Amino acid sequence: MARFDLVIFDNDGVLVDSEPIANRYLAELLGEYGLEVSWHDCVERYLGSTLTRVRELVEVDLGRPIPVDFEERYRSTVYPRLAEQVEVVPGVADVLDALDRAGIATCVASSGLHQRIRMTLTRVGLIDRFGDRLFSAEDVGVGKPEPDLFLHAAATVGVPPERCAVVEDAPAGIEAAAAAGMISFGYTGLTPAAYLVGATGGTFTHMHQLSDLLIGP
């Protein structure tokens, strides 16, 4: 019997290599607001967060509100860049093929909006791998680290939480998986392993290692 019935993938940084593109612009934009950070700083502090959560954290750091058009400016610049530049994370297609052969269902659950999920997965040729099994924080009104998104995805697909695995590259996602009662696996392709120590299934550096973690050798 397979260990899992459903594998829930985060999108940005796990399926698509979007984090450098997105966080370089985020650092540039925050610099205009007076918060001098590198894109690596943005990855460390905001990775896996909704823009609403990013706003909350930035306003705490600055001690004042940021402009009301923050989200609009971010999306209007980042989305076209992603549409032209984003690439698939190497090895993802092989993992999905292995899960298909093992009869294990897959879905995507991301803090990003549906528009961003569909755009990036279409760009890298993965959109047809998931059908309508695409879930966004906008579906539940709250993002990670709350468990709502993962629980919604599992319930919609029809799999109990204890039979779900979550593949994440962000501490917020690992925390959300724990709160949902799911086993998590931390991808350290960009995120330092020290940030993902809470991953209950362990961490991995390359996608070719993930199939064995999820299915077994």
N, C-alpha and C positions, 0 to 999 in steps of 0.2 A: 504494500500500500504506500502511495506517495506520502511524503511528509506534509505537503501543503496541497490545497485545492485551488488557491488563488495567490498569485504574486502581484502585488500592487507596486508599480514603479512611480517614483517621482519623475518629473519630466526634465526640468532645467538642471543640467549638470550630471544627470544620470543617463537619460536617453539622448539628449542633444547637448552639444558643447556650447551652451549659450552664456555661461556665467562670465567669462572674460569680456565678452562684448557688452553685456548688460551692465556689469559693474564698473567698467571703465567710464561709461557715460554717467552712471550714478555718481561716481566720485567727482566728475567734472561738474555736474549739476549742483552737488552739495557744496563744492568749492565756491560757486556763485552765491550761495546762501551764507557763506562765512565759515563753513565747516571743512577744514583742510584734511582730507583723507586720501589715501591711495586706493586703487581698486582692490588691492589685497585686504586693506582695512574693511572695505565694504563687504567682501566675501566673508571675512571673519565675523563681522557684527550683524549683517543683515541676511545672510544666505538662508533661503527657504522661507523668508517672510513675505507676507502680502505687502503691497505698497502702503496700506493703512498702518500696518505695524512698523514699517520703515519710518513713516512720518512720525509716529509716536516716539520712537527711539531718537530720531534726529532732533525733535523738539525738546526732548529731555537734555540732550547733549548741548544744544544751543541755548537753552533756557528761554526760548521764545518760539512763537509759531513760525512756520515757514509759509510761503505763498500758497494761496488756495489752488493755484493751477499746477502744483507740483506733479500730481499724478498724470495730468494731461500732457505736460511737457515731456515727462519721462517716456510715456507710451508713444507719443508722436515722433520721437527721435529713435527710440530703441527698436520699435517694431519694424520699421523699414530696414534698419541695419540687420536685424535677425533674419528677415525675409531674404536678404541678399547674401549673408555671410555664415549663418549657423551651419554646423556640420554634425553628423551623427557621432556619438561616442563610439570609438572603435570596439568591435566585439559584440555590440548590442544585438545585431541581427542573429548571430550564432546562438546567443542565450535564448532569444525568442524561439528560434527553431528547436532548440533542445527542449524547451518547455512545451511546445506544441507536440513534439514526439512523445513526451511523457504524459500528455493529456491533462496538463495543468493550465488553468485559465489565467489570463493576464489582464490588467487594466492599468490606467494612468490616473494618478490623483495628485494634482499640483496646486500650489498656492496661486499660480498664474490664472488669468482669465481664460475662458474657453477660446477666445480669439487667438491668444498667444499660443495655447496648446496646439490648436489645429494648424496654425500657420507654421510653427516650427516642425511639427511632425510631418506635415506635407512637404516642406522644404527638403527634409532628409529621407523621404520615401517610406516613412513608417506609419503613416496615417491609417492605411488599410489593415495594419496588423492588429488594431484594437477595436475596430468597428465603432459602436456607440458606447464603448466602455471607457469614456473619457470623463473625468470628474474634476471639478474646479472648486476652489474655496468659495467662489460666488454661488455655488449650489446650496451651501449650508450657512452662509453669512458669517463665517468665522474661519480663520486659517490656522495652520499649525503654529504653536504646539498643542492646540486643542485637538481632541481625537475625532471630532465630528466628521471631518472629511473622509477619513479612513473608514469609519463605521458606516457612513453613507454609501461609500463605494462597495464595501463588503455586502451590505444589505441589498443593494440594487442587483449585484451579481448573484446573490443568494448563497453566500458562503459565511459560516460563523467565524467570528474574529480569531478564534484559536486555531483555525485552519488556514490563516492568512500569513503570508510573508510580506514585508515591506522593504523595498530597496531605496535607500536614501543617501544623500550626501550632505545633509544639513542637520545640526543638532536639534533644531525645532522639529524636524520630521522624525528623528529618533525618539524624541520625547512624546510626540503625538502617537507613535506606534505603541509605545509602552502603555500610555493611557488607554489605548484602544484594546489592549490585551493581545497584541500581535507580536510576532517575532520580527526583529529588524536586522538588516544587513547594511553596514555602512561602507559606502564607496569612497575611497580616499584618493581618487585620481587628482582632485584639486584640494579637497579639504584635508587638513592635517588629521592623522589618526587620533591624536589626543582629544580632538573635539567630538569624536564619535565613539568614545569609550562606552557609552550606554547602549550600543548596538548589541542586542541579546544574542543574535546569531553570529556575531563576529564582524570583522572588517576585511576588506579586500582592496587591492590596488589596481588590478586589471580585470576587465570584464570576462576574460577567459577563465577566471577563477570562480565566477559566480555560479555557473551551472552545477559544479560539484557541490557547492554549498547548499543550493536549493534542492537538488535531485539526488546527489550522491555520485561517486565515481562509477 
